[in-house]
Amino acid sequence: MSRKKETTLAEQPDHDLLNHLHGLGLTSIEAYQDWCEQNGFSRKLHKSWQLRCRERYFLTQAAAEQRLRTKKKEKRREIDLLLAICRHEVTIHDVTQPHLQRLCNIVQPSKRPREERHVDRGALSRLITHVHRCRAKLFDNSPAIQYGDLWGRTYLDAMAMMAAYAPWWLRGVEDWKPRTRSVTRQFASLVRHLFVQYDDVPRFFDSVWFAGETDESAKRRKWYVHVGKGQSVRTCDLPISFTKKMAHHFMLAPNDLSIDQALRWGQIHGLGGDECLARAILGTHLAENFQNDDFWTTVIRWLISHPMLDRVHVGPIIDYLNNQRFQPAPGYEQTALPTQPNLTMKGRTPESLLARVEHWHRGLVKEAPHRRVREWTSTGIPPYEFEEGAFENYNWKRWTIRELLSSRALLEEGRRMNHCVATYDRSCASGHCSIWSMEIESHEGISKALTIEVNNQGPTICQARGRRNRELNDKERSILLRWADEAGLRISRFL
């Protein structure tokens, strides 16, 4: 009797069967037939597409059930897993839940900034053990979104960051006890117990523990430790120069700001500005960008010296000044000089500056043939559509929010809305922000409602303006809130 040859995928001419086996993760006909026999399916090769779909569905269901069993098992022994990760007994390949995988990455020295390269695993084990013993709610895996514009950071991540600064702990973690059921207040109490001498560090400062593993965020955590010991924020390595008055107002900034926004808040108030001006400036790119601050300080002083200037013009003025002094002239390479590299605020009146801003807006349309055409990929943030009313009652409306993905689209948006959104093409192409258009479709046709700027690092809706930079109305705000809730976006309090 002749020996039966093994039939491999390479010898099998049926293309559909090859794809089916590949989808099942199998490499030979014999392996496929054995798999069918083990799971109650027929061993024959020629099957209908319904039977093959049933086999793929069976495999998918089995994998999903296995993941569910693994997740339940990890949930039951979560503390044991966390401590095993601290002892380096469990690696990222042994866990499935994202927060456990993130912890595995964080405690790896190669994954940390240079200043935080060493994570004290013993201190992290003590911290996790005591927090669990106190039944605190700091193992909630949802993002701690209440801290400024930061997104996707959990309290477990923050505790791992705190363990990197274990040599600077002022008190033993075992002496801490939660005195509230609020998870936010529990964390604020814990971090002050470990790092703050006199309990005078503002709440917005807590956001530094959720800022990720970058060098800049590590620098800001050092600020927290430094200020917590009773030192002045002025002696930190700040990106801007601070006076005593600025430092005083910095410590009084609202709790829901990020630390960089609080720096700008303190600077504006220290120079003599008010909350209305601070809100307007924090709605621009100056909120967390401190480049060329010598020039922007003169702009802030100029705005303070003209308190009767309607603050709705602050955003367009800053966009105009940034474009004229720091952005390359349109149609040229990045190395080209800006249009007015020596622009200053000396001798300028509000009337003359606003006239130049208006002239610049009109000129953006004339420059269209000379501007470099840019296109970029979508951010992945889902668009939005909402219908209300009834067609037969003549009150039907469809609200849509869609992303603009080219400089031509930005130019057309700016032309229709009569504002300067066309100048955002470089920021959109670099991925720093994205621009969205809100439109209304009704019996009368399609009309534009708002142009929306989203900071992709949040992601946060940081600016929304109608035609001629008007502010959004209540109905537009409600649609924006619906989109933000559905897409997982934050909305800046200065919007």
Secondary structure as UniProt FT lines:
FT   HELIX           9..11
FT   HELIX           15..24
FT   HELIX           29..38
FT   TURN            39..40
FT   HELIX           49..76
FT   HELIX           78..86
FT   TURN            87..88
FT   HELIX           92..94
FT   HELIX           98..106
FT   HELIX           109..111
FT   HELIX           114..116
FT   HELIX           121..133
FT   TURN            134..135
FT   TURN            138..139
FT   TURN            145..146
FT   TURN            148..149
FT   HELIX           155..163
FT   TURN            164..165
FT   HELIX           166..168
FT   HELIX           173..175
FT   HELIX           183..195
FT   HELIX           203..210
FT   HELIX           215..228
FT   TURN            229..230
FT   HELIX           233..235
FT   HELIX           244..250
FT   TURN            251..252
FT   TURN            255..256
FT   HELIX           259..270
FT   TURN            271..272
FT   HELIX           275..282
FT   HELIX           285..287
FT   TURN            291..292
FT   HELIX           293..304
FT   TURN            307..308
FT   HELIX           311..313
FT   HELIX           314..326
FT   TURN            330..331
FT   TURN            334..335
FT   TURN            341..342
FT   TURN            346..347
FT   HELIX           350..366
FT   HELIX           368..370
FT   STRAND          384..388
FT   TURN            391..394
FT   STRAND          397..404
FT   HELIX           407..417
FT   HELIX           421..424
FT   HELIX           425..429
FT   TURN            430..431
FT   STRAND          433..442
FT   TURN            443..444
FT   STRAND          445..455
FT   TURN            456..459
FT   STRAND          460..465
FT   HELIX           467..469
FT   HELIX           474..487
FT   STRAND          490..491
FT   TURN            493..494
//
